[in-house]
Amino acid sequence: MDYLIADRTVIPESERAHYAEQVIYLPGSYQVNDSARRAGARPSRRAAGLPEAGFVFCCFNSVYKITPPVFDDWMQILRAVPGSILWLLEGNPAAATNLRRAAAGHGVDADRLVFAPWLPAADHLARCALADLFLDTLPYNAHTSASDALWSAVPIITRAGSSFASRVATSLLRAMGLERLSVGSREEYVRLATRLAQSPTELNSLKLALALAREQSTLFDSAAYCRRLEAAFEAIVARNRRGDAPASLVLREAAGPAASPNE
């Protein structure tokens, strides 16, 4: 491939040499989102399979992203927040059985793991809002599930790693003005999740900030994203027609032509 669409978070300059493709750097986040999508009616906690009370941590990533270190951190968080539950996306039955067994091995009641069945997108977005805090995975971050959570005003705690896939949630948070929710260590991850679960005022402020940012952030401005991407396409086609070799491009924040190559 000649080009790869990215941003300065998922491919920082220090990692540029590891990519054979020329990079189209978009402002904000590389990820495209649909600003016209709508959630269905929010279900009750009971209808969603959740207990009536208790803090709801969630992670709607595919189960293959759940590594032993990530699960260890989650269990530490659950032990630190009595009455809390962890809401996960339902995978195959063996995965649920194994995860519940692993929870018991960590001294956590297996019933504190609740599995959400697959639903149509609008219904899934509706139930997302029932979660209090999204706990991300590493080295493979949430991608679509992260944007779903942010759209639903559910804060995400993530860690950035050393690959594109491990920096996606940080990219999304940065675009929403909440980069402070991306931490640098497992200890910070556990500490921040525990603190937010025990600080309803701080957590509510984050949710309000997300709700406001959804209306103002470029992350959910599909039309602006389209204009920037079209500007990039026009620039690379123009290079090709001139006989110039592919070169990295940096797009400006405002709609308009791409910046000069390698800027």
C-alpha positions in Angstrom: 0.0 0.0 0.0 1.2 3.5 -0.8 -0.5 5.3 2.1 -1.8 4.7 5.7 -4.3 6.9 7.4 -3.2 7.8 11.0 -2.7 10.6 13.5 0.2 11.8 15.6 -0.9 9.6 18.6 -1.3 6.3 16.9 1.9 6.8 14.8 4.2 9.3 16.6 7.2 10.5 14.8 9.4 8.2 16.8 7.7 5.2 15.3 7.4 6.5 11.7 10.5 4.5 10.6 8.7 1.2 11.3 6.0 1.8 8.6 6.7 1.1 4.9 3.6 3.2 3.9 3.6 6.9 3.6 1.4 8.3 6.4 -1.6 10.6 5.9 -1.7 12.4 9.3 -5.2 13.6 10.1 -5.7 16.3 12.8 -7.5 15.0 16.0 -8.0 11.3 15.6 -7.6 9.1 12.5 -10.8 7.2 13.4 -14.0 8.0 11.4 -17.3 8.1 13.2 -20.9 8.5 12.2 -22.3 11.6 13.7 -25.9 10.7 12.6 -26.1 7.4 14.5 -28.8 7.1 17.2 -29.1 5.0 20.3 -32.3 3.1 21.1 -34.3 3.6 24.3 -32.1 3.1 27.3 -33.1 -0.2 29.1 -33.3 -0.6 32.8 -30.4 -2.2 34.6 -32.5 -5.3 35.2 -33.5 -5.5 31.6 -29.8 -5.3 30.7 -28.9 -8.1 33.1 -27.3 -5.9 35.6 -27.9 -5.8 39.4 -30.1 -3.0 40.6 -27.2 -1.4 42.6 -23.5 -1.2 42.5 -20.8 0.5 40.4 -20.6 -0.8 36.8 -17.2 -1.2 35.3 -17.3 -2.4 31.7 -15.2 -3.5 28.8 -17.0 -4.4 25.6 -13.8 -5.4 23.8 -13.7 -8.9 22.2 -12.6 -11.4 24.7 -9.4 -12.3 22.9 -8.1 -8.9 24.0 -8.3 -9.8 27.7 -4.8 -10.8 28.7 -3.8 -12.2 32.1 -2.2 -8.9 33.3 -5.2 -6.9 32.3 -7.5 -9.3 34.1 -5.3 -9.2 37.2 -5.7 -5.4 37.2 -9.5 -5.7 36.8 -9.7 -8.1 39.7 -7.6 -5.8 41.9 -10.1 -3.0 41.0 -13.1 -5.1 41.9 -11.6 -6.1 45.2 -11.0 -2.4 46.0 -14.6 -1.3 45.1 -17.0 -3.5 47.1 -20.3 -4.2 45.3 -19.0 -3.3 41.9 -19.4 -5.5 38.9 -17.5 -6.0 35.6 -19.7 -6.0 32.5 -18.1 -7.8 29.6 -19.2 -8.6 26.0 -20.4 -12.2 25.6 -18.1 -14.3 23.6 -18.2 -18.1 23.4 -19.4 -20.0 26.5 -16.0 -21.4 27.2 -14.6 -17.9 27.5 -17.2 -16.9 30.1 -16.6 -20.0 32.1 -12.9 -19.5 32.1 -13.1 -15.9 33.1 -15.5 -16.6 35.9 -13.2 -19.4 37.1 -10.2 -17.0 36.9 -12.2 -14.4 39.0 -12.8 -16.9 41.7 -9.1 -17.7 41.7 -8.5 -14.0 42.4 -10.9 -14.1 45.4 -13.7 -12.3 43.5 -17.2 -13.7 43.4 -17.7 -15.1 39.8 -21.2 -13.5 39.8 -19.6 -10.1 39.7 -18.8 -10.8 36.0 -21.8 -10.1 33.9 -21.8 -10.9 30.2 -23.8 -8.8 27.7 -25.2 -10.6 24.7 -24.7 -9.3 21.2 -27.3 -6.7 20.1 -27.9 -4.5 17.1 -25.8 -1.3 17.2 -28.6 1.1 18.3 -29.6 -1.2 21.2 -26.0 -1.7 22.2 -25.4 2.1 22.3 -28.5 2.5 24.5 -27.2 0.0 27.1 -23.7 1.4 27.1 -25.0 4.4 29.0 -25.7 2.2 32.0 -22.0 1.7 32.5 -20.1 4.0 34.9 -16.5 3.5 33.6 -14.9 1.6 30.7 -11.7 -0.3 31.5 -9.6 -0.7 28.4 -7.2 -3.5 27.4 -3.6 -3.6 26.4 -1.7 -4.3 24.1 -4.9 -4.2 21.9 -7.0 -1.2 22.8 -10.7 -0.7 22.3 -11.4 0.8 18.8 -15.1 0.8 17.9 -16.1 -0.1 21.4 -14.1 2.9 22.7 -15.9 5.3 20.4 -19.2 3.7 21.4 -18.4 4.3 25.0 -17.4 8.0 24.5 -20.5 8.6 22.4 -22.5 7.3 25.3 -20.6 9.6 27.7 -18.9 6.7 29.5 -15.3 7.7 30.5 -12.5 5.3 29.4 -9.3 4.5 31.3 -6.6 3.3 29.0 -2.9 2.8 28.7 -0.9 3.5 25.6 1.6 0.9 24.4 4.2 0.7 21.6 2.0 -0.1 18.6 -0.8 1.5 16.6 -3.4 -0.8 18.1 -2.3 0.0 21.6 -2.7 3.8 21.2 -6.1 4.0 19.6 -8.1 4.8 22.8 -5.5 7.5 23.7 -6.1 9.0 20.3 -9.8 9.1 20.9 -9.5 10.5 24.4 -7.1 13.2 23.1 -9.6 14.2 20.5 -12.2 14.6 23.2 -9.9 16.7 25.4 -9.6 13.9 28.0 -6.1 12.7 27.5 -5.6 12.6 31.3 -7.5 9.3 31.3 -4.6 7.7 29.4 -2.1 6.6 32.1 1.4 5.2 31.9 1.5 2.2 34.2 -0.6 -0.6 35.6 -0.5 1.0 39.0 -1.8 4.3 37.7 -4.6 2.4 35.8 -5.8 0.6 39.0 -5.4 3.7 41.1 -7.4 5.9 38.7 -10.2 3.4 38.2 -10.6 2.9 42.0 -10.5 6.6 42.7 -13.2 7.5 40.1 -15.4 4.6 41.3 -15.2 6.2 44.8 -15.6 9.8 43.7 -19.0 10.3 42.2 -18.6 14.0 41.8 -15.4 13.7 39.8 -16.9 10.9 37.7 -20.1 12.9 36.9 -17.9 15.9 35.9 -16.1 13.6 33.4 -19.5 12.4 32.0 -20.7 15.9 31.6 -17.5 16.9 29.8 -17.9 13.9 27.5 -21.5 14.8 26.7 -20.4 18.4 25.8 -17.4 17.2 23.9 -19.5 14.9 21.8 -21.2 18.0 20.3 -18.0 20.0 19.9 -15.2 17.5 19.2 -14.0 16.7 15.7 -14.1 13.0 16.7 -17.8 12.9 16.0 -17.9 15.5 13.2 -18.4 13.3 10.2 -18.7 16.1 7.7 -15.4 17.7 8.8 -13.6 14.3 8.7 -14.9 13.8 5.2 -13.6 17.2 4.0 -10.1 16.5 5.5 -10.0 13.0 4.0 -11.1 14.3 0.6 -8.4 17.0 0.8 -5.8 14.2 1.4 -7.1 12.1 -1.5 -7.0 15.1 -3.8 -3.4 15.8 -2.8 -2.1 12.3 -3.3 -3.9 12.0 -6.7 -2.3 15.3 -7.7 1.1 14.0 -6.8 0.5 10.8 -8.8 -0.6 12.8 -11.8 2.6 14.9 -11.6 4.6 11.7 -11.5 5.8 12.4 -8.0 6.5 9.5 -5.6 4.1 9.0 -2.6 5.1 11.1 0.4 3.6 11.6 3.8 1.0 14.4 4.2 -0.1 16.4 7.2 -3.7 17.7 7.1 -4.5 21.0 8.7 -7.3 21.3 11.3 -9.5 23.5 9.1 -11.0 22.1 5.9 -8.8 22.8 2.9 -5.9 21.4 0.9 -3.4 19.1 2.5 -0.2 20.5 3.9 3.0 20.1 2.0 4.6 16.7 1.9 6.5 15.7 4.9 5.5 18.9 6.7 
